Structures are given as structure tokens and as C-alpha cells.
Amino acid sequence: MDSSPLWFLLTVTALTLSCIYIYTIRRKSSAMAARKLPPSPPGLPIIGNMHQVLAGESIYKTLWNLSQKYGPAMLLHFGSQQILLISSSEMANQVLKTNDHELSTRPQSKAAKRMTYNYLDVSFSPSDDHWRDMRKVLVSELLIGKRNKMFKNKLEIEMDGFVRSLLSQPSGTIVNLDDALYSLLEDVTCLVAFGKSHRGKTFNGKNLKEIFNETIVMLGGSLADFFPIVGPILDELRGWNRRLEKSFSDADGFLQMLIDEHFEHNATNKTDDEKCFVDDCISRLTNDEIKAVLMNVLNGAIDTSSTTAVWAMSEIVKSPRIMEKLQKEIRSCVGTKSKVHESDIAKMAYLKMVVKETLRLHGPASFLIGRECVSHCKVGGYDVYPGTKIMINVWGIGRDSRTWKERPNEFWPERFENFKFDFLGKHCEMIPFGGGRRACPGYNSGIATVEFILANLLYVFDWEVPGGVKNQDLDMEEYGSWHIDRKTPLCLVPKEHQGKD
């Protein structure tokens, strides 16, 4: 039988498939060539750039140093994840403003999902209708109107009590301001949230600070987030899963205990002035939604504000010039009154500069909470594709000499005399509270709280470092990777100012 037709068919088929293969390869190569990706440090198989990041003394410093070599928009590979690291105000502006819609959602992570009751909160939930509804509840029921006024009133009362307790102490008493200010704000926040103080309350032998510090550590991420196949196994072997469940169980149990106690002794027919945040939420949210948003409130209102106030006091005490100048302004504005009132603070221009400078160098976190690309966009002229995670190095941007040309690493509040900006990302030179639609909604309240605490502490007292150490020699070493605290607690000796009436 003549096989020519068969050979002809096979030849034509082979040529056709070859042409298709060559066309596909060339098209793919052209598409790859057309993509303009950000520069990236050379990585290793499987782990990518993780070894370079984890080898340094602190993640935020290591990534800042890498950005000085590879640029302010740098692509990193952590296992299976692509991460765009932003390290300049110009690039941050393109993320938070220009491409806010394309880059506004949150990346998913195992820890965040667990700690937020499957993304029911405000901070970590995706940018969807549920997030918008929860944000409205948080703002309307806590951050504005009567509840905000209640917070200010409770803060003033608790601050008075704290000052009186310091005045009653023997001369030379050492005060741990880390613990004292955390307890102060814990009392105020619980009074507003639950209608009563819960100072000293514990769950499974842990107090609120210990429980919520552990949740912050766990939110750092699991290996399963970066290595979907082997990560879950490694997390189980190293005990990470058990630690996550224990952390969640403690936080959930603590919050549920406070909610149950509140409604167990809850009076009926309360007036609006008698109601607390939980009372306002009970008709609008599920039980898990209430606990999820309380996670945000307690971490933000207590930990963020107390840490910022502690760093501010550290910088003020370390510089006798700044402390003298600030105390002179505060005492001039307050006059002969026995205490500082909220209305006095509006006149304290230098105090506001000090708080801004504190947030520049010691913001609430070294990185903003991550974002994720939902549709293709360009940042710095580079292509960013869906699924890419976005990290913004706030610590580095606050020290960038391209923006802060004078003394970028020095605490110098006077830089803000002629530097106008807001805290919502309009001016991305300093973004401690983020920007765009995902900016922290409680930033105004947080700033006002820190200003009020500092004004009272510096009006009534002069402050010294104990043990004969000069104020200028105060230890300022940092500790942490995401949330940066002082490595050693701020322990100071208050001395009542003799010139005060």
C-alpha cells in the first residue's frame, strides 16, 4: 500500500505543531520582555530572598539597606509570594493615592484569619462591603460624637488620678512609664468600651497586655503563608499552630469574659449617656464581629498610644534643651491652673511638633499593614500584577535623607516649623497611620491622646533618669520587628515642679 499520503499528513502535522510551538514561545518571550518588573536582589531556589531578610539584626533596617542598593520600589520573593517593597515617599504616594483602588485590599494570612474571626474586623478584612460597614460602626459609635467626648472625659479623670498618685509617692520613687501609661489607657478604653475599668483582670493567668502582645507576635505570619505545600507541616512540627490556637483562645476568652460580665450586670433602660461602646454595637453586630472590632480598638487605643507616648518621653528626657523648651511652652499656656485642659493644648505649637517628630522616628509600626494588588497597575513605572503583596517601610521613609535633608536621624522637632502636612497620606513624607481608603480611622484621637498625656506629665513634673545617669545617656535601643518598643522599659524619677501653683 502506498504510504505517501500518510507521510505527507505526518509531515504537515509536525510542521504545523512546530510552527505553533515556535509562535507560542516567541509570543510568551515577547510578553515577558514587555513586562517591566521592579529590580530584585538575587535569591535562592524555593526560599527566594528570605535568607537576606532574616539574616539582619532587624527586618526594617535590613530591608531599608537593601532598598538603598535596588531602589525604592523593589521586588522580593518570599517562598511562593511576590512582595513589592516601597521605601520612598514618592513610591508610597503612588501606592496610597494614585493606585489606591488597585492596591487597597489586604493579603490573606493564616494568623490574621484566625485572630479576626475570619476577617470580620476593620484592619485586616478585604476592601469589601463588610469592611465598609464595620468601619462605619467603628467611626460612628466610637471615634466621633458622644463616645469620643466620653473618651476625652475619662482620659482627663484617669490622668488626674495618675498625677495625684505620682505626687503622693515618696521623693525619688522610680516610675515605669511603659507599664503606667499602658494601664492608664487600658482603664480609659475599657471604661468607654465596657462601662467599667478592668485593671488587674486576667484570663488563664495573663493580663490584657500579655495577651495582646502575643497576638501581635503571631500576626507576623506562618510558614504556610509562604510555602503552601510544606509550610503547614513545618508549622505543625515547630509548634506554631498550637501557639496560634493558644493565643487566639486567650484573646477570645478574655474578650468574651468582659462581654459576659458586662451583660450579666447590665442595667436595663440605660440612657444614651450611660451606654458604652458594646451596648451600641449589640444591636448592629454579631458577637464575633464585636470581638473582632474590639481587637482593633484595644490594640489601637491602648498599645499604639502608650508606645508613642513612651517614645516621646524618651526623646524629650534625653534632650534637656527640648524638655526645657517644651515645659516652658506648656506652663506658659496653662498659667496658674492646677492641671492641663484640652483647650490649652490647641495653643501648644511646639508640643505638636514634638509629637510629629516622635511619629516620624517612632511610628506605631515599622511597616504599614500589607496591601495586595487586585488589578494590574504601575508603580514607579514598573508593572505590578494581581496577587503581588505590598509592604511600605514607614521606618525607612521617616529617615529618608532625600526628604528629611537636615538631621534625618536626629530628634529635631523644629523641622516642622515650616513643614505643613496631614496624617492621611496626602503628604507621604510621613505616613504613620497609612493613607488612602485604608488609613487608620482613629488617628486624630490617638494624636490628641498622646498630646494630652505629654502636656500633663511635663506640666506637673520635671523628669530625671535614675541611678545617677545623665538624661543625655538614656538608653534608646529598639526592640521588635513589626511593632517597635524600647528594649528596656522607660523608668524615670518624677519631681514636682516647684514653680507650679
Order of alpha helices (4+ residues) and beta strands (2+ residues): alpha-alpha-alpha-beta-beta-alpha-alpha-alpha-alpha-beta-alpha-beta-beta-alpha-alpha-alpha-alpha-alpha-alpha-alpha-alpha-alpha-alpha-beta-beta-beta-beta-alpha-alpha-beta-beta-beta-beta
